[in-house]
Amino acid sequence: MKSLLQLLPYLSKYKKTLYLGLLTVIVSNLFTVATPWFIGEAIDKLKRGLESKSLQHTDLLLYALLVVGFAVIAGIMLFFTRQTIIVVSRKIEYDLRNDFLSHIQKLPLTYFQNTPTGDLMAHATNDISAVRNVLGPGIMYPADTLMTLSMSLILMFVKDWQLTLLALIPMPFVSYAVYYLGKVIHEKFNERQEQYSILTTKAQENLSGARVVKAYVREEYEIEQFRKASWVYFKKNLVLAKAQSIMWPLMFILVGLSLLITIYVGGLKVISGEMTIGTLTAFMTYLSLLIWPMIAFGWVTNMWQQGAASMKRLVKIFDTIPAIRNTEGTDHTIQSVDGEIEFRNVTFTHESAQKPTLTNINLKIPKSSTLAIVGFTGAGKSSLINLIPRMYDISDGTILIDGVDIKKIPVEVLRRSIGYVPQETFLFSDSIAENIRYGDDDAVHEMMHEAAEISQISHDAVDFPKQYETMLGERGITLSGGQKQRTSIARAILRKPKILILDDALSAVDTYTEEKILQRLKTLMSGRTSIIIAHRISTVKHADNIIVLDGGRIVEQGNHEELIVQNGIYAGLYQKQLLEKELENL
């Protein structure tokens, strides 16, 4: 239950509304518990009037009006209770979900590489909903239950304290049953939520990888795998439902014993003249008012156990401190960068790797220059450029921009100054225009069109029925690989960044279009720094400086002509690609 204490800041934000809600609970219960008293008095007055034959209709009418009036007022107050406490729970749910998304957006890439998407989806849906139940019904019903219970017991003691004590004999067993079953429910609910995460992950992977599933004719296999995961979830749900189903009948049985004791002992008292029939009726009505509090007590305990289990899972994420963040050493006076980059003895090791991905990297990229990076697959090219926007943090050494350690530059300033096209192109399920404008919401149509012209996606866009307003499928599946890359390039250059990074962003583009893009980029990036990773030498041969990575180290460096003369890896790649081109022409 300690995890639920994390919700106190959210509750304090709406404390005035919650206090008002608790006030309506008190008023509602005052009128509710007063009703049985008047019913008992009315029955006794009716009995005396019938015996003495002096019954006045106005007396009965008065009691009837009191009972109806009190019930109406109690109902109105109950309405306002829901309009305050339940509404607050929905507002906190909204705040919590936004904070959850905001927090996970700050977590580094390594977190998402180690955490399934389906798991995060389960947290954002089921877990937050379970926590919301604690803040809504979990607050309203305990408040209502405690008020009803305490007020009813006080009036029952006033009526007959001996009968009240006898009627309460089964109640300790209710408390123990709730405590024991609550622990079981907490454990089973946790197991069910974990399986739900597995199920959502499986569903998400199947939907995202639908093209691969179909290409390999694995539909039946995936259906069977999902069926198995779903069956496990089904069984865990049944186990939880069985534990929950025991609580309700048990509550009714134990409360039924109280009614049995009351009817028997109270009946004897009425027969002996120790108690009036009106008092017994009122007593029975009060006892019936206790039935719901006893049942609600078990239901709410169940709800709190589920909410605590869900909040514990959420707290585990909220307590994950982003490794890459602004710290006390961040210089918030820095609001822009010019683009000079320097690596000093940089070493980088991935969390799951046993040996460094990059070792002793020393490199200076002057402002307004173009650096090209080539090398075999797995040489560390993408890892190197991912260190510049701090997608990862270095293990050793220093990276400077404009002579300042990048750890001192505010993260948002650093990334806002960089236009980045990653190796794996990602587009949102939105229009082409919105995908291009993603990095700059304030960009006007002319700016978007200019970026599209430079990236050569404009000619494709105008051929679509709705042109730039054409909606794309998930991850941009509507477009070809080359179209997706060019759209991503347009998105990056729209910001006119001080540093432009293209991670093999032209691999799916033909050489003719590639040449046109590079020529236009050269004009756009005049006065800015560009870094290009490519496998085709034609893409990088005009760069001011070219480095060759091999095994995480810079093994060659220079411009195109200098590297050809060195007759190393770069020259070998160049000769191989020339030969491939000649064979294609033949």
C-alpha positions in Angstrom: 0.0 0.0 0.0 3.0 2.3 0.4 3.0 2.8 -3.4 -0.3 4.6 -3.1 1.3 7.4 -1.0 2.8 8.6 -4.3 -0.7 9.8 -5.2 -0.8 12.4 -2.4 0.6 15.3 -4.5 -2.2 14.6 -7.1 -4.9 14.6 -4.3 -3.6 17.8 -2.8 -4.1 19.6 -6.1 -7.9 19.0 -5.8 -8.2 19.0 -2.0 -10.9 21.8 -1.9 -13.1 19.8 -4.2 -12.4 16.6 -2.2 -13.3 18.4 1.1 -16.6 19.5 -0.5 -17.2 16.0 -1.6 -16.6 14.6 1.9 -19.0 17.3 3.3 -21.7 16.1 1.0 -21.1 12.5 2.2 -21.6 13.6 5.8 -24.9 15.5 4.9 -26.2 12.6 2.8 -25.6 10.1 5.6 -27.1 12.3 8.3 -30.4 12.3 6.4 -30.0 8.6 5.5 -29.6 7.4 9.0 -32.3 9.7 10.4 -34.9 8.0 8.1 -35.1 4.6 10.1 -35.6 6.5 13.3 -38.7 8.2 11.9 -39.9 4.9 10.4 -39.7 3.3 13.9 -41.5 6.2 15.5 -44.2 6.1 12.8 -44.8 2.4 13.4 -45.0 2.8 17.2 -47.4 5.8 16.8 -49.5 3.7 14.3 -49.6 0.8 16.8 -50.6 3.0 19.7 -53.2 4.8 17.6 -54.8 1.6 16.5 -54.9 0.3 20.1 -56.5 3.5 21.4 -58.4 4.2 18.2 -57.1 7.8 18.2 -54.9 7.7 15.1 -54.5 11.1 13.4 -53.9 11.0 9.6 -51.9 14.2 9.9 -49.3 12.4 12.1 -48.8 9.7 9.6 -48.6 12.2 6.8 -46.0 14.2 8.7 -43.8 11.0 9.1 -44.3 10.1 5.5 -43.2 13.6 4.3 -40.2 13.4 6.6 -39.1 10.0 5.2 -39.6 11.1 1.6 -38.0 14.5 2.1 -34.9 13.0 3.9 -34.5 10.4 1.1 -34.7 13.2 -1.6 -32.1 15.3 0.2 -29.8 12.3 0.8 -30.1 11.5 -2.9 -29.2 15.0 -4.0 -26.2 15.0 -1.7 -25.2 11.6 -3.1 -25.4 13.1 -6.6 -23.0 16.0 -5.6 -20.7 13.5 -3.9 -20.3 11.7 -7.3 -19.9 15.1 -9.1 -17.0 16.0 -6.8 -15.0 12.9 -5.8 -15.6 10.8 -8.9 -14.9 13.8 -11.2 -11.7 14.5 -9.2 -10.6 10.9 -9.8 -11.1 11.4 -13.6 -9.0 14.6 -13.5 -6.2 12.8 -11.6 -6.4 10.0 -14.1 -5.9 12.6 -16.8 -2.9 14.1 -14.9 -1.4 10.7 -14.2 -1.6 9.5 -17.8 0.0 12.7 -19.0 2.8 12.6 -16.4 3.4 8.9 -17.3 3.8 9.7 -21.0 5.9 12.8 -20.2 8.2 10.7 -18.0 8.8 7.8 -20.4 9.5 10.3 -23.2 12.5 11.5 -21.0 13.9 8.0 -20.6 16.9 7.0 -22.8 16.8 4.8 -25.8 18.3 1.9 -23.8 15.1 1.8 -21.6 12.9 1.2 -24.7 15.3 -1.3 -26.1 14.9 -3.4 -22.9 11.2 -2.8 -22.3 8.5 -4.2 -24.6 6.1 -1.7 -26.0 3.1 -3.8 -25.0 4.3 -3.6 -21.4 4.2 0.2 -21.5 0.8 0.1 -23.2 -0.6 -2.0 -20.3 0.7 0.5 -17.8 -0.9 3.4 -19.7 -4.3 1.7 -19.9 -5.1 -1.0 -17.3 -2.8 0.1 -14.5 -3.8 3.8 -14.6 -7.5 2.8 -14.7 -7.0 0.6 -11.7 -5.3 3.5 -9.8 -8.2 5.8 -10.9 -10.6 3.4 -9.1 -8.7 3.9 -5.9 -9.0 7.6 -6.2 -12.7 7.6 -7.1 -14.8 4.8 -5.7 -11.9 3.9 -3.4 -12.3 7.2 -1.6 -16.0 7.8 -2.0 -17.2 4.4 -0.8 -15.0 4.2 2.3 -16.0 7.7 3.4 -19.7 6.8 2.8 -19.3 3.5 4.5 -17.5 4.8 7.6 -20.1 7.5 8.0 -23.0 5.1 7.6 -21.4 2.6 9.8 -20.5 4.9 12.7 -23.9 6.8 12.6 -25.9 3.7 12.4 -24.0 2.0 15.2 -24.5 5.0 17.5 -28.2 5.0 17.0 -28.4 1.2 17.4 -26.6 1.5 20.7 -29.1 4.2 21.7 -32.0 1.9 20.8 -30.6 -1.3 22.5 -27.0 -1.7 23.3 -27.3 -5.4 24.2 -28.9 -6.4 20.9 -26.3 -4.3 19.0 -23.4 -6.2 20.6 -25.0 -9.5 19.7 -25.7 -8.4 16.2 -22.0 -7.4 15.8 -20.6 -10.8 16.7 -20.1 -11.9 13.1 -18.3 -8.6 12.1 -14.7 -9.5 13.3 -14.9 -12.5 11.0 -15.8 -10.2 8.1 -12.7 -8.1 8.8 -10.4 -11.2 8.9 -12.0 -12.6 5.7 -11.4 -9.3 3.9 -7.8 -9.2 5.1 -7.0 -12.7 4.0 -8.8 -12.6 0.7 -7.3 -9.1 0.0 -3.8 -10.5 0.1 -4.8 -13.3 -2.3 -6.5 -10.9 -4.7 -3.5 -8.6 -4.7 -1.2 -11.4 -5.7 -3.5 -12.8 -8.4 -4.2 -9.4 -9.8 -0.5 -8.7 -10.1 0.0 -12.0 -12.0 -2.9 -11.1 -14.3 -1.5 -7.7 -15.1 1.9 -9.2 -16.0 0.3 -11.6 -18.4 -1.7 -8.7 -19.9 1.5 -7.0 -20.7 2.8 -10.1 -22.5 -0.5 -10.3 -24.4 -0.5 -6.7 -25.5 3.2 -7.0 -26.5 2.3 -10.0 -28.7 -0.6 -8.2 -30.3 1.5 -5.0 -30.9 4.2 -7.1 -32.6 1.8 -8.9 -34.8 0.1 -5.7 -36.0 3.3 -3.8 -36.6 4.9 -6.8 -38.3 1.9 -7.8 -40.4 3.9 -7.5 -43.6 6.6 -9.9 -42.4 4.0 -12.4 -41.0 2.2 -12.5 -44.4 5.5 -12.6 -46.4 6.6 -15.7 -44.5 3.1 -17.3 -44.4 3.2 -17.4 -40.6 -0.4 -16.4 -39.9 -1.4 -19.7 -38.4 1.7 -19.8 -36.2 1.2 -16.3 -34.9 -2.5 -17.0 -34.3 -1.5 -20.1 -32.3 1.1 -18.2 -30.3 -1.5 -15.4 -29.5 -4.1 -18.1 -28.6 -1.7 -19.6 -26.1 -0.9 -16.2 -24.5 -4.6 -15.4 -24.4 -5.4 -18.7 -22.8 -2.9 -18.1 -20.0 -4.4 -14.6 -19.5 -7.9 -16.2 -19.5 -6.9 -18.7 -16.8 -5.2 -16.1 -14.6 -8.4 -14.0 -14.9 -10.4 -17.0 -13.8 -8.2 -17.5 -10.8 -8.6 -13.9 -9.9 -12.4 -14.1 -10.4 -12.7 -17.1 -8.1 -10.8 -15.3 -5.4 -13.0 -12.2 -5.9 -16.2 -14.3 -6.1 -15.6 -15.9 -2.6 -15.6 -12.5 -0.9 -19.2 -11.4 -1.9 -21.1 -14.5 -0.8 -19.0 -14.6 2.4 -20.0 -11.0 3.2 -23.7 -11.8 2.6 -23.5 -14.9 4.8 -21.8 -13.1 7.7 -24.2 -10.2 7.5 -27.1 -12.6 7.2 -26.0 -14.1 10.6 -26.3 -10.7 12.1 -29.9 -10.4 10.7 -30.7 -13.8 12.1 -29.5 -12.9 15.6 -31.4 -9.6 15.5 -34.7 -11.2 14.4 -34.5 -13.9 17.0 -33.3 -11.9 20.0 -35.3 -8.8 19.0 -38.4 -10.9 18.5 -38.1 -12.3 22.0 -37.7 -8.8 23.4 -40.8 -7.6 21.6 -42.8 -10.6 22.9 -41.6 -9.9 26.4 -42.4 -6.2 26.1 -38.8 -5.1 26.5 -38.8 -3.6 23.0 -41.5 -2.0 20.9 -42.2 -3.3 17.3 -41.2 0.2 16.0 -37.8 0.0 17.7 -37.2 -3.5 16.3 -38.2 -2.2 12.8 -35.8 0.7 13.1 -33.1 -1.6 14.4 -33.6 -3.9 11.5 -33.5 -1.0 9.1 -30.2 0.2 10.6 -28.8 -3.3 10.3 -29.8 -3.3 6.6 -27.9 -0.1 6.2 -24.9 -1.9 7.5 -25.1 -4.6 4.9 -23.8 -2.4 2.1 -20.9 -1.0 4.3 -19.8 -4.5 5.1 -20.0 -5.6 1.4 -18.5 -2.3 0.2 -15.7 -2.8 2.7 -14.7 -6.0 1.0 -15.2 -4.5 -2.5 -13.2 -1.5 -1.7 -10.4 -3.5 -0.1 -10.3 -5.6 -3.3 -10.1 -2.3 -5.3 -7.4 -0.9 -3.2 -5.3 -4.1 -3.5 -5.6 -4.0 -7.3 -4.8 -0.2 -7.3 -1.8 -0.7 -5.0 -0.5 -3.5 -7.3 -0.9 -1.3 -10.4 0.6 1.8 -8.7 3.6 -0.3 -7.6 4.2 -1.1 -11.3 3.8 2.6 -12.3 6.1 3.8 -9.4 8.8 1.4 -10.7 8.7 3.4 -14.0 8.4 6.8 -12.3 11.3 6.1 -10.1 13.5 5.3 -13.1 15.7 8.4 -13.3 16.6 9.4 -16.8 20.3 8.9 -17.3 20.4 11.7 -19.9 18.9 14.8 -18.4 19.7 18.3 -17.3 21.7 18.4 -14.1 23.2 21.0 -11.7 26.1 21.3 -14.1 23.8 22.3 -17.0 24.4 25.9 -18.2 21.0 27.2 -19.0 22.4 30.4 -20.4 23.2 28.4 -23.5 20.3 28.9 -25.9 21.9 28.0 -29.3 24.9 26.3 -30.8 27.0 27.2 -33.9 28.0 23.6 -34.9 31.7 23.0 -34.2 32.0 19.4 -32.9 35.0 17.7 -31.3 35.5 14.2 -29.9 38.3 13.8 -27.4 39.4 10.3 -26.5 35.8 9.1 -26.6 35.0 5.5 -25.7 31.5 4.1 -25.7 30.1 0.8 -24.6 26.5 -0.3 -25.0 24.8 -1.5 -21.8 24.5 -5.1 -23.0 27.9 -5.2 -24.8 30.9 -6.9 -23.3 33.4 -4.8 -25.2 33.5 -1.1 -26.3 31.5 -0.2 -29.5 33.8 2.8 -30.0 37.3 3.2 -28.7 39.5 6.3 -28.3 37.8 8.4 -30.9 39.5 11.7 -31.6 37.8 13.8 -34.2 37.2 17.5 -34.9 34.4 18.7 -37.2 34.8 22.4 -38.0 31.7 24.6 -38.2 30.1 24.7 -41.7 32.0 21.6 -42.8 30.7 18.3 -44.1 31.9 15.0 -42.5 31.2 11.7 -44.1 31.5 8.4 -42.2 31.9 5.0 -44.0 32.7 1.5 -42.8 31.5 -2.0 -42.8 28.3 -3.1 -41.0 28.8 -3.0 -37.3 31.8 -0.7 -37.3 30.1 1.8 -34.9 28.9 4.5 -37.4 25.4 4.9 -36.0 26.7 4.7 -32.5 29.1 7.5 -33.1 26.5 10.0 -34.5 24.0 9.0 -31.8 26.4 10.4 -29.2 26.1 13.9 -30.6 22.4 14.5 -29.7 22.9 12.4 -26.6 20.7 9.5 -27.5 23.4 7.7 -25.6 26.0 9.0 -23.2 29.7 8.3 -23.7 31.5 5.9 -21.3 34.8 7.8 -21.3 36.2 11.0 -22.8 34.6 14.2 -23.8 32.4 15.5 -26.7 32.4 19.3 -27.2 30.2 21.6 -29.2 31.6 25.1 -29.7 34.2 24.2 -27.1 31.6 23.3 -24.5 31.0 19.9 -23.0 27.7 18.7 -24.4 26.7 17.6 -20.9 26.6 21.3 -20.0 24.3 22.2 -22.9 20.6 21.9 -22.0 19.3 18.7 -23.7 16.4 20.5 -25.3 18.7 23.2 -26.8 21.1 20.5 -28.1 18.5 18.5 -29.8 16.6 21.5 -31.1 19.8 22.5 -32.9 20.1 19.1 -34.7 18.2 17.8 -37.7 18.5 14.0 -37.4 17.4 11.4 -39.9 18.0 8.0 -38.3 18.8 4.8 -40.1 15.4 3.4 -39.4 12.9 5.7 -40.9 9.8 6.4 -38.8 6.7 8.3 -40.0 3.5 8.9 -38.0 0.0 7.9 -39.1 -0.8 11.4 -40.2 -0.6 13.4 -43.4 2.6 14.0 -45.4 2.4 17.7 -44.5 2.1 17.0 -40.7 5.0 14.5 -40.9 7.2 17.2 -42.5 6.1 19.8 -40.1 6.6 17.6 -37.1 9.8 19.3 -36.1 8.4 22.8 -36.4 4.7 23.4 -35.7 4.9 27.0 -36.7 6.2 26.3 -40.2 4.0 27.8 -43.0 3.2 26.0 -46.2 5.9 27.8 -48.2 8.6 26.5 -45.7 7.2 23.0 -45.9 7.1 23.1 -49.7 10.7 24.3 -49.8 11.9 21.5 -47.6 9.9 19.0 -49.7 11.6 20.4 -52.9 15.1 20.0 -51.4 14.4 16.4 -50.4 12.7 15.7 -53.7 9.6 14.4 -52.1 7.5 17.2 -53.6 7.1 15.6 -57.0 5.8 12.4 -55.4 3.4 14.3 -53.1 1.6 16.2 -55.8 0.9 12.9 -57.6 -1.2 11.7 -54.7 -5.0 12.3 -54.8 -4.8 14.7 -51.7 -1.3 15.7 -52.3 0.4 16.8 -49.1 -2.8 16.0 -47.1 -2.6 12.4 -48.0 -2.9 10.3 -44.9 -0.1 7.7 -44.3 -0.5 4.3 -42.8 1.2 3.1 -39.7 4.9 3.9 -39.7 4.4 5.4 -43.2 3.6 2.1 -44.8 1.7 3.9 -47.6 5.0 5.2 -49.0 7.9 3.3 -50.6 11.3 3.1 -48.8 12.8 6.0 -50.8 9.7 8.2 -50.3 9.8 7.6 -46.6 13.5 8.5 -46.5 12.9 11.7 -48.5 10.0 12.7 -46.2 12.2 12.2 -43.2 14.9 14.4 -44.8 12.3 17.1 -45.4 11.3 16.9 -41.7 14.9 17.3 -40.6 15.8 20.2 -42.9 12.6 22.2 -42.3 14.1 23.2 -39.0 17.2 24.6 -40.7 19.3 23.1 -38.0 22.8 24.1 -37.1 23.8 20.4 -37.4 22.3 18.0 -39.9 22.9 14.3 -39.4 21.9 11.8 -42.1 22.4 8.1 -41.0 22.3 6.2 -44.3 19.3 8.3 -45.2 19.8 8.0 -48.9 20.2 4.2 -49.2 16.8 3.7 -50.8 17.1 6.6 -53.2 18.4 6.2 -56.7 21.7 7.8 -57.6 20.2 10.5 -59.8 17.8 11.7 -57.1 20.5 11.4 -54.5 22.8 13.8 -56.5 20.0 16.3 -56.7 19.3 16.1 -53.0 23.0 16.5 -52.1 23.4 19.5 -54.4 20.4 21.3 -52.8 21.5 20.3 -49.3 24.9 21.8 -50.0 23.2 25.2 -50.6 20.9 24.9 -47.6 23.6 23.8 -45.2 26.0 26.6 -46.1 27.2 27.9 -42.8 26.0 24.8 -41.0 27.6 21.5 -40.1 26.6 18.2 -41.9 27.4 14.6 -41.0 26.6 11.9 -43.5 26.8 8.1 -43.0 26.6 6.2 -46.3 27.6 2.9 -47.9 27.7 4.4 -51.4 31.0 6.3 -52.1 29.1 8.5 -54.5 27.2 9.9 -51.6 30.2 11.0 -49.6 33.0 11.7 -52.1 32.4 15.5 -52.1 32.6 15.8 -48.3 35.2 18.0 -46.7 36.4 15.2 -44.5 35.8 11.4 -44.6 36.5 9.0 -41.8 36.6 5.2 -42.1 35.5 3.3 -39.0 36.5 -0.3 -38.4 36.0 -2.2 -35.2 35.0 1.0 -33.4 38.2 2.9 -34.3 39.0 5.5 -36.9 41.4 3.7 -39.2 41.4 6.2 -42.1 40.8 9.9 -42.5 41.0 12.5 -45.2 39.1 13.7 -48.3 38.2 11.5 -51.3 41.4 11.9 -53.2 43.6 11.4 -50.1 41.8 8.2 -49.1 42.1 6.8 -52.6 45.9 7.3 -52.5 46.1 5.5 -49.1 44.7 2.4 -50.9 43.0 1.1 -47.8 39.5 0.1 -46.8 38.0 3.2 -48.5 39.8 2.7 -51.8 38.8 -1.0 -51.7 35.1 0.0 -51.3 35.4 2.6 -54.1 36.9 0.1 -56.5 34.3 -2.5 -55.7 31.4 -0.1 -56.3 33.0 1.1 -59.6 33.2 -2.5 -60.7 29.5 -3.2 -59.7 28.4 -0.1 -61.6 30.3 -1.3 -64.8 28.7 -4.7 -64.5 25.3 -3.1 -64.2 25.9 -1.0 -67.3 26.9 -4.2 -69.2 
